[in-house]
Amino acid sequence: MDIEDIKNLFTERKINKVKVSGFDIDGILRGKYISLDKFFSAAEGGFGFCDVVFGWDSSDVLYDKSVITGWHTGYPDALAKIDLSTLRIVPWEPNTALFLVDFHKTDGSPLEVSPRQLLRNVIKKANEMGFQPFMSSEYEYFLFRETPHSLHEKGFKNLTPLAPGMFGYSILRASTASELIHKVIDGMREYDVELEGFHTETGPGAYETAIKYDNALRAADKSALFKTGVKEIAARMEIVATFMAKISPNLSGCGGHLHQSLWDMEEKTNLFYDEADERKMSKIMKHYIAGQVETMPEFAVFSCPTVNSYKRIAPGTLAWAPTNASWGIENRTTGVRAIVGQSPKSTRIEYRLTGADANPYIAMAASLAAGLYGIENEINPGEPFNQNAYVTSAGKFRPMPRSLEEAIELLKQSNIARKYLGDEFVAHFIITREWEVRQFRKAVTDWELQRYFEII
């Protein structure tokens, strides 16, 4: 849509408020409401947006080692350019439209540390190789009958789940909560985030939602907006949604699995499918899988970006999350699950390492880059593993890092990450994750208090 189309739509839909926003390193939507005059003025050349959003953490605490921005630069404005193609009318906010922005430096060049720009760069690489990547996300998350105030008043303990008990794929539980579920399904459809599946997971108040596939950039937009949108819709019913990777040692973690395929858009064919292959898998698909498996440990921090992430993929959990770099056909215990044989259109891979807490732009960019690396170097994935990947013999597969610290060290050694994701982004991302580790080191946990307070 051009500006005149948007003006006509705003008049037709009585839009008098506009939100402009972009996602930061942690996948948090940062933005503001602006007037219609301000919007139409900024629609052509952009507007200033304080670059502190790339200089602080998820709690608005300033990084102490940032080189992108900081007190040494005075926290200037970055140039935010509105992507008019991302227009959405917000169904749960009257007369309100939302647009996403892309962040640029003051000279107009892309800001490399911006997650959306990162994904754009990797997609461009894929396009140059003749591929159009398509992706989708499926999210696991928990719903609680709480509010932000009650969470803090309770100290995030003894929370009331949306429903009790372990009840995966429960029509009863989902039907009982249909007022919320229908609001999410219908609202997301109007929000241009089409959902393909919605069901309870195993766990009190646990749900899983699959988002319909799209080209990689739009898929990331939809994934990121879904997480924020669910929280906004639920909050209006005094319900809180959490996408934290692991909320309890006694419950399964929350995955954010990525489904992926590469297409030839001129021929409109799925390049992962090969009718002549005994498994219907093309060489491109096999190389793509091999690249992902080879880089999985060193790229883990992109899919598992928090201290808590590694509780979900800890060895011995046997909780539907991969603990090693492996692949199999229709095997949900491996890091990469190949889905083949159903039809040319549906042939794809599922990158199962990614947690629900990951920034979808970064996770998609990294997993796509890993696949492209495998194709460019024609890496052989070996035979698919068709057994329980959780209980393999020592040395069979490389393990996932066991902590955020270990994952950071693996990334530091990765030349592949720097080549495909860029030196500036990788360096900045490492700084932000090291900061996260340092904040955790200073924390005194409930476990420590319960274990040592009285008895030591």
N, C-alpha and C positions, 0 to 999 in steps of 0.2 A: 504494500500500500504506500502511496506517496502522501505528502502532507495534505493535499486537498481531499483525498479519500479519508484520511484520518479526521479531518475537520468535519466532514459530512457525517462520519460515523459517530463522532462525539455529539453532534447536534441530534442525530437520530436516537442515540441511547442516553441522551441527557447527561453526558459525562462532564463533570465539573471539578474533578480532582484527579491528579496523575501522580503515581509513584514511579520513581526512577531508582534503580537499584542494581547492584552487582554482588557477586559472591567473593568472599575473601579466601585466604589460604585454608581455613578450617571449614569452608563450605557454608558459612553463615551469611545470610542475605543482609547486606548493608545498603541503606538508601534513605530516601526522604520523599515527602510529598512536596510537589511544586505546583505553582499556579499554572493555568492554561497558557497565559502570556509567556511565562518563563519557559514552559515546555516548547512552545512553537518557536521561541527565540533560540532555544538550545538544540532543536531538532536538526538544524543544518550543520552547525560547527561544533557542537558539544558544549560542555560547561565544566566549571572547576569542581573537583571532588577531592577533599583532603586525603592525601595519600597515607595518613595514619592508619587507614584500614589494612595496610600491608606492613604496618610497623607495630602492631600490638597483637595480643593473643585473644583467645575466645572470651576472656574475662576483661578485655580492654586494658590489660596491663602491658605497658610498653616493653618491647624487646630491648635487652641491654647491649646487643651486639649487631643490630641491624645496620647494613650498609646501604640498603635501598633508600631508607628515610630514617629520620631521627632528629634529636636535638641539634645535631651537627648540620642538618639541612634546613631546620626550621619547620619541618612538616608542611611543605608547600602543597598546593593543589596539583593533582594529576588531571589530565584532560579526560573527561568521561564523554564518550560518543554514544549516543542513543541508537540502539539497533532497532529500527522501526519494524522489522519483521517479527520482533518478539512481542508485539502488542497483544495484551490480554485484558479483557474486561473481567474484573474480580467479582465473581458471583456472590460472595458473602460480604461484600462491601458496597453499599449503594453508590451508584454514579461514579465509580472509580475505575481507572485504567492503570495498568502496570506495564512498564517497559524495562528490559535489561540493558545494561550499558557495557561497553568494552573500554577498558582503561588504557590510556596512552601516555607517553611522556609529553612534556610541553612542546617538543619539536614535532609532535604528531606521530612518532613511531610507536609501535605497540609496546606496552609495558610487559616485559617478559615474565615477571613474577605473577601476573594476573592469571588465575587458573583457566579462565575462558580463552585467553589469548594462547596459553600453552596448548590447549586442545586444538585450537585453530591451526597452530603450526604443525602439529603431528598429522592432522587431517590433510593439510596441504602436501605433506610428504607422501601420504598414501595416494592422494590424487595424482601426484607426479609419477608414481609408480603404476598408475593405471587402475587404481582401486577406489571405490566409494564405500567407506565403512558404514555399516548399519549396526546399531546397538540398542539394547534395552536393559533396564534394571528390574530386579525384584527385591523388595525390602521386607525384612522381618523387624518388628518393633513391638513394644508393649504399651498398653493403654491403662491409665490409672484414673480413678475418680478423685482427682486432686486438682489443685490450682497452684500457680507459682507461689502464692503465699503459704498454702498448707504444706508444700514441699519443704520450704525453709523452716516453718514452725515445727515440723516433725523431724527436722534434720535428715530428710530423705530416708527415713526408716519407717517401718510398719505402715507402708502405703497400702491403700485399698485398690486392688486391681479391678478392671472393668468387669471381670467375672472370675470366680475362683476355679481352681482345679486345672488338671491337664486334659485338654479337650481339643486335639488337633482335628481339622477339617469338620468341625461341628456345625451342622446346619442349625441346631437348636441355639447354640450360643450366638451365632451370627444373626439369626432371625430376631433373637431377643434384643440385640443391639442394633437393629435395622435402622432406627432413626439416625444414628450417627453414620452407619455404613452407607446408607442411601445419600446422605448429605455429602459424603466424601466422593462416592462414585459419580453422582450427578454434578456436583460442584466441579470436580476435576475435569469432567467431560466439557463443561462450559469454559473451563480454564485452559482448554487445549492440552490437556494431559489425559489422554485416553487410557483407561485401565483395562487389562485383559483378564485379570483374576483377582479375587479378594476372598480370603478365607482365614479361619482361626488357625494358629500354630499351636504346638504343644507347649503349654505354659499358661499361667493365670493372666488373662488379659492380653495374650500374645496373638498377633495377626501377621499375615504375609500378603503383600500386594505386588502384583506384576504389572509393569507399565508397558504399553504397546511399543514395539520397536519403531525406530525412525533413523534418519541419518544421524551420525555420531554427535554433531553439535546440538541438534534439537533434542536428541535423546538425553544429553547431559542437562540441558535446560529443563526438560520435563522432570528428570530425576531430582534435581536440586529444588525445583519449585514444588514438587510433590511433598518433600520432607517438610518444607516450611508451611505449605498449604494445609497439610494434615494437622499440624500443630495449631494453625489459626482456626480451622473449623472446629477442632476438638475443644479448644479453649472457650469457645462460645457456649459449650455445653458443660463447662467445668470438668473437663477431662484433659489430662496431660498425656502426650505421646512422647516416648523416648526411643531414640535410635542408637543409644549407647550400646557398644559391642557386647558387653557382658554385665548384666545387672545383678547376677547372683551366681555363686558357685554351684548352686543346685539346679540351675535352669540352663537350657541351651542358649548360646549366644545369638546375636542378631546379625545375619549376613546381609550383604548388599550385592548379590551376585550379578555379574555382567554377562549378558548374552551378546554374541558378536558374529558377524559374517562380513565378507568382502564381496562387492558386486561390480560387474561390468555394466555401467548404466546405458551404454550405447546398445548393447545386446540384451540388456535387462535380464542378465543371468547371474546366478549365485556362483561365485568362483570357488566356493568351498565344495561344490558338488561335482562328482565325476561318475557318470553312469558306468564307465568301463572298469572302474576300480571295484575290487571285491567287497570293499566296505563302503563304497560310494563316496570316498574321500579323495579330493583332488590333492595334487602335490602341494599346491598353494596352502591348502588347509593343514596338511601335515607339517609343512615348514613353519606355519604360523603357530601351531601348537608347540612345536619344538622350541621356538624362540621364547614363548611364554614360560615353558617349563624351565628352560636354562636360566632365565633371568629372574625367576620367581623369588628366590631368597634375597637378591640384591635390590629388587624392586618392591619388596614386601612393605616397606614403610609408606609407599604411596597408597596401598590398599588398607593398611593397618596403621593409621597415623597417630594413635594416642597410646598412652601408657596402658589404658584399659584394653586396648585392641588385642593384646597378647594373652589375655586371660581366655579369650574366645578360641584361640588356636593352640593352646597349651597341650603338649603331649599327654596322652592318657585321658583326655576329656571325652573322646568318642562322641562328640556332640555336633555332628553334621558340618563341621568346619575342617578344612584340610590342615594337616600338620606337617606335610612334606611336599616337595616339588615332584608331582607325578601327574599322569594323565590316563584316562580310560574312556571306554565307550559306555555311555549310560551308567557311569560309576560315580556315585555321590560321595565316595570316600577320598577321591583324588582331588588334586588342586585344579585340574582342568578336566571338564566333562565334555566329551564329544557327543553331539546329538545328531545321529545320521540314520539314513535308511527310511525315514518317514516320507520325505518328499524333497525335491530340489530346493523348494522355497524355504523349508524349515530347517535345512541342514545348517548347523551352527555350532559354536563352542560356548560353554559356560565357564567363565573364570570365577571360581568359587572362593578364592582367597579373600576377596573384597568384603569388608565389613560394612554394616549399615552406617557406621560413624565416618566413613571415608568421604572426602570431597569427590563427587562424581566426575567433575571435570578432570581432576588430577588422576583419579583411578582409571578412567577411560583413556586418557592420553597415554599413561604409562603402559597399560595392557596392550593398547594398539601399537605403541612403539616397540614393545617386546615382540609382537607378532611380525611386524615389518622387518625387524632385525633378523628373525628366523627365516623369512622369505629371501631377504637380500643375501644371506649367507648359506641358503639352501641346507639348513640344519635338519638332520634326521631325528625324529622324535623317538625312534625305537618302537617296540611293540606296546600296544595298549595294555594296561594292567587291569585284570578282571577279577581281582580278589579284594580283600579288605586292606586298604592302604594304611590303616591305622596300626596294624600289627605285623608289618613286614620285618624282615631280618635287618640287623644293623648294617648300614652302608648301602642298602638297596636304593634309597632315594635320599637326596639332600634334605635335611630338616629345615623347617621354617625358623627364623630367628625367634628366640624365646623372650625377648624384651625389646622395648623401643630403643634402648641403648645399643643392643646388638644389631638391630635393623639399620640404625644410623651408620654404624661402622661399616656394614656391608655396602651401603649406598656410597659412602665416601670412596670406596675402592672401585666403584663402577664407572669404567670409561664408556660403557654402552649408554648409561643414563645421560651422561654429559653430551654424548654425540647426538642422541635422539631427542632429548628434552632441553638441552641448552645449559651452558655453564652457569649463567646468571640465575636461572630458575633453581637448578639443583643446589647451588651454593646458598641461596636464600632459604630454600626449604629445609636444608640441613640446620641452618641457624635456628629456624623456628622450632624444629623438633628437639634440638639440644636444649633450647629454653624450656620446652615442656618437661623434659627429663629433670632439669634442675629444679623446677617448681615441685615436682613430685618428691624429689629427694628431701626437701624441707618439710614435707607433710608428715604428720603423725596420724597413722590410720587407726580405725576402730580395732583392727586385728591386733595391732601392737598394744593398744590400751587393754584389751581383754586378756591378752596373753601375759603381759608383764606388769601391769599397774600394781596389783596386789602381791603377787607371788614372788617377784624378784627382790 
